[in-house]
Amino acid sequence: KKQKLNFAMANEFKLNNCPTDGISSVKFSPSTSQFLLASSWDMSVRLYDVTENSQRFKYEHKSPVLDCCFSDSVHSWSGGLDGSVMMYDLNTGRETVVGRHNNSIRCVEYCSDTNVVVTGSWDQTIKLWDPRSHNNIGSYSQPGKVFTMSVCGDHIIVGTCGKSVVVWDLRNMGYVEQRRESSLKYQTRCIKSFPNKQGYVLSSIEGRVAVEYLDPSVEVQKKKYAFKCHRIKENGIEHIYSVHAIAFHQRYSTFATGGADGYVNMWDGFNKKRLCQFHLFPAAVSSLAFSNDGSMLAVASSPLYGAELSPSSNGEDAIYIRHVTDAETKPKTSSGLA
């Protein structure tokens, strides 16, 4: 069923040698749109050369990998179900297990402002790692299992079970800077901070997204809002899907959401407007990433992350690279959510 603003598959291709099980995360290199990291339930982390459409490297964990990141252009970090934190040197091909959590690692992020890698775990802690020495430089208790994290300048925003959201200053981890609660009714699925560092977007398992601001003043808090998305009406029944993924366009500050419905939507959060919806992907959208220059969007599609979408869907695990246009990503001036 076609929906309005449904952008076709032009300027898009599928990567070769995709992971063979659920794709947990895709991340572009911080320095170039040429390289993309992908972690998977097939226990691998892969580095792709997007321009050549080829797999450059692949290294293995001993269990499914739930997240990965670059700490610079030649080092990747990853963690997964067995709780081990791994660093891989893309120049030498050397793997190093740098440490571990007491339970599965759900999130791995790099903060360039403070030059630290942060891992978040179901053991209800986040740990900080020095990317030069590989040493663990701190472990900090969280309100619950860590489900999602987002670096916000020199801060990190952590979303846990029980709908808690905590904001930490990575320069001073002696105390929690803010303790918040999700404004959404159901479990938090993903958090991504604004490029301007003034707030974040949060999604839930119940087809909703909240736009939140960090400044606690009453005036600023009046700007926060939430909206429904990734819902499909069929025969008078509304099917509601989890919003698994959020990615910000660094130049325009618009953002993409990806859902278990297999769709990707582009939003202008400041003008409360939907910009477009891309075509239906073969399976649930599990992860999204814009390249740093905003020219490309990586879309991970995985049946592990959603119900079957249609009998004709082949439901394979795949990563699609889309060359995005200004028409799809640039803010428009009118208001009101589409």
Sequence and secondary structure as in RCSB ss.txt:
>XXXX:A:sequence
KKQKLNFAMANEFKLNNCPTDGISSVKFSPSTSQFLLASSWDMSVRLYDVTENSQRFKYEHKSPVLDCCFSDSVH
SWSGGLDGSVMMYDLNTGRETVVGRHNNSIRCVEYCSDTNVVVTGSWDQTIKLWDPRSHNNIGSYSQPGKVFTMS
VCGDHIIVGTCGKSVVVWDLRNMGYVEQRRESSLKYQTRCIKSFPNKQGYVLSSIEGRVAVEYLDPSVEVQKKKY
AFKCHRIKENGIEHIYSVHAIAFHQRYSTFATGGADGYVNMWDGFNKKRLCQFHLFPAAVSSLAFSNDGSMLAVA
SSPLYGAELSPSSNGEDAIYIRHVTDAETKPKTSSGLA
>XXXX:A:secstr
   TTEE STTEEE SS  SS EEEEEE SS SSEEEEEETTSEEEEEETTTTEEEEEEE SS EEEEEEEETTE
EEEEETT EEEEEETTTTEEEEEEE SS EEEEEEETTTTEEEEEETTSEEEEE TTT  EEEEEE SS EEEEE
EETTEEEEEEGGGEEEEEETTBTTS SEEEE SSSS EEEEEE TTSSEEEEEETTSEEEEEES  SHHHHTT E
EEE SEEEETTEEEE  EEEEEE TTT  EEEEETTS EEEEETTTTEEEEEE   SS EEEEEE TTSSEEEEE
E GGGS    TT     EEEEEE  HHHHS  S  S  
